[in-house]
Amino acid sequence: MKHIVDFIEQLERGEHSFTIWVYARHGKFSPFAEPGKTSTTSMLQKAIDQSLQVVVELLTPADNKAYLILTEVHMVVPVLFQQGEVHSVGKSLAA
């Protein structure tokens, strides 16, 4: 099992481009950064510090394309994420 910190370190080691989304309201997530701006792990840490639910959407090929970070329980969960909404949740990758 991985901790949120391990997930962030994995992003740093890999060559992943990603977009950060934070929970807005009514089941919708909004981009954390300006459109077209490349997300960094320091931006991800800032989003985690400010929000309870954060989605990382990978823009490079990977087994899972999006992950929901639940900061209150230190878990990272793969999700089906489309158009700013989480449609389903997969097995936990961290605890």
N, CA, C and O atoms as a DFTB+ gen file, in Angstrom:
380 C
 N C O
     1  1       0.843      -1.177       0.000
     2  2       0.000       0.000       0.000
     3  2       0.893       1.247       0.000
     4  3       2.008       1.246       0.521
     5  1       0.355       2.299      -0.603
     6  2       1.105       3.541      -0.697
     7  2       0.445       4.649       0.104
     8  3      -0.767       4.661       0.317
     9  1       1.255       5.547       0.524
    10  2       0.806       6.758       1.200
    11  2       0.756       7.869       0.144
    12  3       1.371       7.733      -0.913
    13  1       0.049       8.943       0.407
    14  2      -0.023      10.059      -0.544
    15  2       1.373      10.528      -0.928
    16  3       1.626      10.840      -2.092
    17  1       2.275      10.580       0.037
    18  2       3.653      11.021      -0.228
    19  2       4.313      10.094      -1.246
    20  3       5.026      10.557      -2.137
    21  1       4.080       8.794      -1.117
    22  2       4.648       7.833      -2.073
    23  2       4.094       8.067      -3.475
    24  3       4.823       7.951      -4.461
    25  1       2.810       8.395      -3.564
    26  2       2.184       8.681      -4.852
    27  2       2.834       9.907      -5.499
    28  3       3.130       9.903      -6.694
    29  1       3.050      10.948      -4.703
    30  2       3.697      12.159      -5.220
    31  2       5.118      11.858      -5.672
    32  3       5.548      12.330      -6.724
    33  1       5.849      11.075      -4.887
    34  2       7.211      10.694      -5.275
    35  2       7.215       9.894      -6.570
    36  3       8.110      10.054      -7.400
    37  1       6.224       9.040      -6.743
    38  2       6.103       8.262      -7.978
    39  2       5.889       9.199      -9.168
    40  3       6.461       8.979     -10.236
    41  1       5.078      10.234      -8.997
    42  2       4.874      11.223     -10.063
    43  2       6.178      11.947     -10.382
    44  3       6.474      12.213     -11.547
    45  1       6.955      12.265      -9.352
    46  2       8.219      12.970      -9.556
    47  2       9.225      12.106     -10.312
    48  3       9.944      12.601     -11.180
    49  1       9.275      10.814      -9.982
    50  2      10.223       9.904     -10.633
    51  2       9.831       9.596     -12.069
    52  3      10.695       9.393     -12.922
    53  1       8.543       9.562     -12.337
    54  2       8.067       9.232     -13.675
    55  2       8.079      10.441     -14.581
    56  3       8.339      11.565     -14.150
    57  1       7.798      10.195     -15.811
    58  2       7.744      11.268     -16.808
    59  2       6.285      11.593     -17.105
    60  3       5.896      11.715     -18.266
    61  1       5.490      11.731     -16.070
    62  2       4.056      11.950     -16.235
    63  2       3.710      13.433     -16.300
    64  3       4.128      14.223     -15.453
    65  1       2.949      13.785     -17.309
    66  2       2.300      15.089     -17.334
    67  2       0.919      14.860     -16.740
    68  3       0.302      13.823     -16.982
    69  1       0.432      15.818     -15.966
    70  2      -0.863      15.616     -15.324
    71  2      -1.564      16.943     -15.087
    72  3      -0.953      18.012     -15.079
    73  1      -2.876      16.829     -14.894
    74  2      -3.717      17.962     -14.560
    75  2      -4.279      17.730     -13.165
    76  3      -4.653      16.611     -12.812
    77  1      -4.334      18.794     -12.380
    78  2      -4.869      18.725     -11.018
    79  2      -6.283      19.302     -11.021
    80  3      -6.526      20.388     -11.548
    81  1      -7.203      18.560     -10.428
    82  2      -8.587      19.001     -10.284
    83  2      -8.928      18.998      -8.802
    84  3      -8.516      18.090      -8.080
    85  1      -9.673      19.996      -8.334
    86  2     -10.118      20.045      -6.938
    87  2     -11.644      20.081      -6.901
    88  3     -12.298      20.603      -7.804
    89  1     -12.186      19.509      -5.828
    90  2     -13.641      19.456      -5.701
    91  2     -14.200      20.869      -5.633
    92  3     -13.717      21.701      -4.865
    93  1     -15.219      21.131      -6.440
    94  2     -15.860      22.445      -6.464
    95  2     -17.175      22.372      -5.703
    96  3     -17.282      22.878      -4.586
    97  1     -18.185      21.735      -6.313
    98  2     -19.485      21.552      -5.666
    99  2     -20.373      20.695      -6.539
   100  3     -20.122      20.526      -7.733
   101  1     -21.404      20.161      -5.936
   102  2     -22.400      19.353      -6.641
   103  2     -21.766      18.214      -7.452
   104  3     -22.191      17.939      -8.575
   105  1     -20.752      17.554      -6.884
   106  2     -20.121      16.429      -7.554
   107  2     -19.162      16.786      -8.663
   108  3     -18.675      15.896      -9.361
   109  1     -18.878      18.052      -8.845
   110  2     -18.002      18.508      -9.933
   111  2     -16.644      18.952      -9.389
   112  3     -16.535      19.482      -8.284
   113  1     -15.627      18.721     -10.195
   114  2     -14.275      19.164      -9.900
   115  2     -13.898      20.266     -10.891
   116  3     -14.373      20.280     -12.027
   117  1     -13.044      21.182     -10.451
   118  2     -12.573      22.277     -11.298
   119  2     -11.064      22.197     -11.405
   120  3     -10.402      21.743     -10.471
   121  1     -10.496      22.638     -12.547
   122  2      -9.033      22.646     -12.678
   123  2      -8.411      23.534     -11.600
   124  3      -8.927      24.608     -11.294
   125  1      -7.307      23.076     -11.033
   126  2      -6.626      23.828      -9.986
   127  2      -5.774      24.952     -10.566
   128  3      -5.631      26.009      -9.951
   129  1      -5.215      24.725     -11.738
   130  2      -4.345      25.718     -12.382
   131  2      -5.041      26.307     -13.602
   132  3      -6.093      25.833     -14.032
   133  1      -4.439      27.326     -14.135
   134  2      -4.964      27.943     -15.353
   135  2      -4.918      26.931     -16.498
   136  3      -3.994      26.121     -16.566
   137  1      -5.904      26.969     -17.397
   138  2      -5.897      26.050     -18.536
   139  2      -4.600      26.193     -19.344
   140  3      -4.136      27.301     -19.613
   141  1      -4.036      25.052     -19.720
   142  2      -2.823      25.050     -20.526
   143  2      -1.545      25.114     -19.716
   144  3      -0.460      24.915     -20.263
   145  1      -1.650      25.390     -18.416
   146  2      -0.464      25.461     -17.569
   147  2      -0.115      24.056     -17.097
   148  3      -0.991      23.302     -16.674
   149  1       1.158      23.706     -17.170
   150  2       1.607      22.383     -16.763
   151  2       1.583      22.256     -15.249
   152  3       2.097      23.123     -14.542
   153  1       0.988      21.177     -14.748
   154  2       0.936      20.935     -13.310
   155  2       2.266      20.362     -12.835
   156  3       2.931      19.623     -13.560
   157  1       2.642      20.710     -11.617
   158  2       3.863      20.202     -11.007
   159  2       3.517      19.567      -9.664
   160  3       2.428      19.775      -9.129
   161  1       4.455      18.791      -9.125
   162  2       4.177      18.162      -7.837
   163  2       4.091      19.202      -6.722
   164  3       3.393      18.972      -5.734
   165  1       4.774      20.332      -6.850
   166  2       4.633      21.379      -5.826
   167  2       3.224      21.974      -5.873
   168  3       2.654      22.302      -4.833
   169  1       2.661      22.115      -7.078
   170  2       1.278      22.571      -7.202
   171  2       0.326      21.534      -6.617
   172  3      -0.673      21.884      -5.988
   173  1       0.638      20.253      -6.828
   174  2      -0.192      19.183      -6.281
   175  2      -0.186      19.242      -4.762
   176  3      -1.235      19.095      -4.134
   177  1       0.975      19.454      -4.165
   178  2       1.059      19.550      -2.707
   179  2       0.225      20.728      -2.196
   180  3      -0.438      20.624      -1.164
   181  1       0.263      21.829      -2.912
   182  2      -0.536      22.998      -2.532
   183  2      -2.029      22.676      -2.615
   184  3      -2.798      23.056      -1.732
   185  1      -2.438      21.973      -3.680
   186  2      -3.850      21.581      -3.838
   187  2      -4.271      20.651      -2.710
   188  3      -5.370      20.787      -2.173
   189  1      -3.417      19.716      -2.348
   190  2      -3.718      18.782      -1.255
   191  2      -3.852      19.529       0.060
   192  3      -4.728      19.219       0.867
   193  1      -2.991      20.507       0.279
   194  2      -3.049      21.289       1.522
   195  2      -4.323      22.121       1.613
   196  3      -4.801      22.395       2.714
   197  1      -4.878      22.526       0.475
   198  2      -6.037      23.417       0.458
   199  2      -7.375      22.706       0.281
   200  3      -8.416      23.299       0.564
   201  1      -7.380      21.460      -0.176
   202  2      -8.632      20.782      -0.518
   203  2      -8.701      19.406       0.113
   204  3      -7.675      18.774       0.362
   205  1      -9.917      18.943       0.371
   206  2     -10.098      17.598       0.909
   207  2     -10.132      16.537      -0.182
   208  3      -9.753      15.392       0.063
   209  1     -10.578      16.897      -1.377
   210  2     -10.637      15.936      -2.475
   211  2      -9.939      16.531      -3.694
   212  3     -10.285      17.610      -4.174
   213  1      -8.951      15.792      -4.172
   214  2      -8.155      16.220      -5.314
   215  2      -8.096      15.063      -6.301
   216  3      -7.917      13.914      -5.899
   217  1      -8.244      15.357      -7.586
   218  2      -8.081      14.353      -8.637
   219  2      -6.842      14.713      -9.441
   220  3      -6.650      15.865      -9.830
   221  1      -6.001      13.707      -9.685
   222  2      -4.856      13.852     -10.575
   223  2      -5.195      13.084     -11.842
   224  3      -5.379      11.867     -11.808
   225  1      -5.276      13.795     -12.955
   226  2      -5.573      13.179     -14.249
   227  2      -4.273      13.104     -15.044
   228  3      -3.700      14.128     -15.415
   229  1      -3.814      11.878     -15.303
   230  2      -2.568      11.693     -16.048
   231  2      -2.803      11.943     -17.527
   232  3      -3.784      11.470     -18.102
   233  1      -1.894      12.690     -18.135
   234  2      -2.005      13.008     -19.557
   235  2      -1.090      12.132     -20.399
   236  3      -1.097      12.218     -21.627
   237  1      -0.304      11.291     -19.740
   238  2       0.584      10.353     -20.419
   239  2       0.042       8.938     -20.223
   240  3      -0.705       8.695     -19.275
   241  1       0.405       8.002     -21.100
   242  2      -0.111       6.635     -20.960
   243  2       0.222       6.028     -19.590
   244  3       1.348       6.140     -19.104
   245  1      -0.767       5.392     -18.991
   246  2      -0.607       4.743     -17.687
   247  2      -1.709       3.712     -17.519
   248  3      -2.701       3.727     -18.248
   249  1      -1.532       2.812     -16.550
   250  2      -2.558       1.806     -16.274
   251  2      -3.880       2.455     -15.887
   252  3      -4.942       2.048     -16.358
   253  1      -3.809       3.451     -15.040
   254  2      -4.989       4.209     -14.638
   255  2      -4.780       5.652     -15.048
   256  3      -3.684       6.188     -14.886
   257  1      -5.810       6.290     -15.576
   258  2      -5.688       7.653     -16.094
   259  2      -5.960       8.724     -15.048
   260  3      -5.543       9.869     -15.223
   261  1      -6.659       8.374     -13.950
   262  2      -6.995       9.380     -12.949
   263  2      -7.027       8.754     -11.561
   264  3      -7.364       7.583     -11.389
   265  1      -6.665       9.575     -10.575
   266  2      -6.614       9.128      -9.186
   267  2      -7.276      10.174      -8.295
   268  3      -7.031      11.372      -8.435
   269  1      -8.102       9.711      -7.392
   270  2      -8.729      10.570      -6.398
   271  2      -7.889      10.492      -5.135
   272  3      -7.658       9.409      -4.597
   273  1      -7.432      11.650      -4.663
   274  2      -6.648      11.718      -3.436
   275  2      -7.578      12.182      -2.321
   276  3      -8.100      13.296      -2.354
   277  1      -7.772      11.326      -1.353
   278  2      -8.629      11.640      -0.210
   279  2      -7.719      12.001       0.961
   280  3      -7.227      11.125       1.671
   281  1      -7.506      13.283       1.149
   282  2      -6.520      13.737       2.126
   283  2      -6.884      13.392       3.562
   284  3      -6.000      13.156       4.386
   285  1      -8.181      13.358       3.873
   286  2      -8.573      13.115       5.252
   287  2      -8.265      11.698       5.713
   288  3      -8.173      11.452       6.916
   289  1      -8.104      10.762       4.784
   290  2      -7.766       9.378       5.150
   291  2      -6.461       8.915       4.503
   292  3      -6.122       7.735       4.582
   293  1      -5.733       9.815       3.874
   294  2      -4.429       9.547       3.265
   295  2      -4.471       8.406       2.257
   296  3      -3.592       7.544       2.251
   297  1      -5.496       8.402       1.402
   298  2      -5.652       7.348       0.414
   299  2      -5.599       7.907      -1.000
   300  3      -5.993       9.045      -1.253
   301  1      -5.109       7.089      -1.906
   302  2      -5.128       7.387      -3.338
   303  2      -5.910       6.260      -4.003
   304  3      -5.556       5.088      -3.873
   305  1      -6.985       6.625      -4.721
   306  2      -7.882       5.632      -5.305
   307  2      -8.010       5.883      -6.805
   308  3      -8.297       7.009      -7.210
   309  1      -7.803       4.850      -7.649
   310  2      -8.025       5.043      -9.081
   311  2      -9.508       5.272      -9.357
   312  3     -10.368       4.642      -8.741
   313  1      -9.796       6.174     -10.283
   314  2     -11.184       6.505     -10.605
   315  2     -11.373       6.632     -12.112
   316  3     -10.419       6.836     -12.863
   317  1     -12.626       6.505     -12.532
   318  2     -13.009       6.858     -13.889
   319  2     -13.448       8.308     -13.817
   320  3     -14.437       8.627     -13.158
   321  1     -12.720       9.188     -14.491
   322  2     -12.919      10.630     -14.380
   323  2     -13.130      11.206     -15.767
   324  3     -12.276      11.065     -16.642
   325  1     -14.278      11.862     -15.971
   326  2     -14.587      12.459     -17.269
   327  2     -15.327      13.771     -17.068
   328  3     -16.249      13.853     -16.257
   329  1     -14.925      14.782     -17.798
   330  2     -15.591      16.078     -17.823
   331  2     -15.815      16.653     -16.419
   332  3     -16.887      17.173     -16.111
   333  1     -14.782      16.548     -15.579
   334  2     -14.855      17.137     -14.248
   335  2     -15.657      16.367     -13.233
   336  3     -15.978      16.901     -12.171
   337  1     -15.997      15.101     -13.533
   338  2     -16.785      14.286     -12.604
   339  2     -16.147      12.912     -12.414
   340  3     -15.617      12.325     -13.358
   341  1     -16.204      12.408     -11.178
   342  2     -15.802      11.045     -10.880
   343  2     -17.004      10.154     -11.130
   344  3     -18.057      10.333     -10.519
   345  1     -16.841       9.184     -12.040
   346  2     -17.960       8.300     -12.406
   347  2     -17.931       6.963     -11.686
   348  3     -18.976       6.354     -11.461
   349  1     -16.741       6.503     -11.325
   350  2     -16.641       5.269     -10.536
   351  2     -15.303       5.246      -9.841
   352  3     -14.349       5.898     -10.265
   353  1     -15.248       4.475      -8.754
   354  2     -14.064       4.376      -7.926
   355  2     -13.549       2.952      -7.989
   356  3     -14.327       2.000      -7.936
   357  1     -12.219       2.806      -8.104
   358  2     -11.608       1.486      -8.161
   359  2     -11.025       1.077      -6.827
   360  3     -11.379       1.630      -5.786
   361  1     -10.128       0.102      -6.862
   362  2      -9.485      -0.390      -5.645
   363  2      -8.489       0.647      -5.117
   364  3      -7.909       1.425      -5.875
   365  1      -8.316       0.631      -3.810
   366  2      -7.401       1.559      -3.158
   367  2      -5.947       1.221      -3.487
   368  3      -5.557       0.053      -3.497
   369  1      -5.151       2.258      -3.756
   370  2      -3.725       2.085      -3.983
   371  2      -2.899       2.539      -2.802
   372  3      -1.694       2.293      -2.776
   373  1      -3.495       3.186      -1.831
   374  2      -2.740       3.711      -0.695
   375  2      -3.606       3.728       0.540
   376  3      -4.835       3.722       0.476
   377  1      -2.922       3.751       1.665
   378  2      -3.636       3.861       2.940
   379  2      -2.763       4.573       3.933
   380  3      -3.168       4.776       5.077
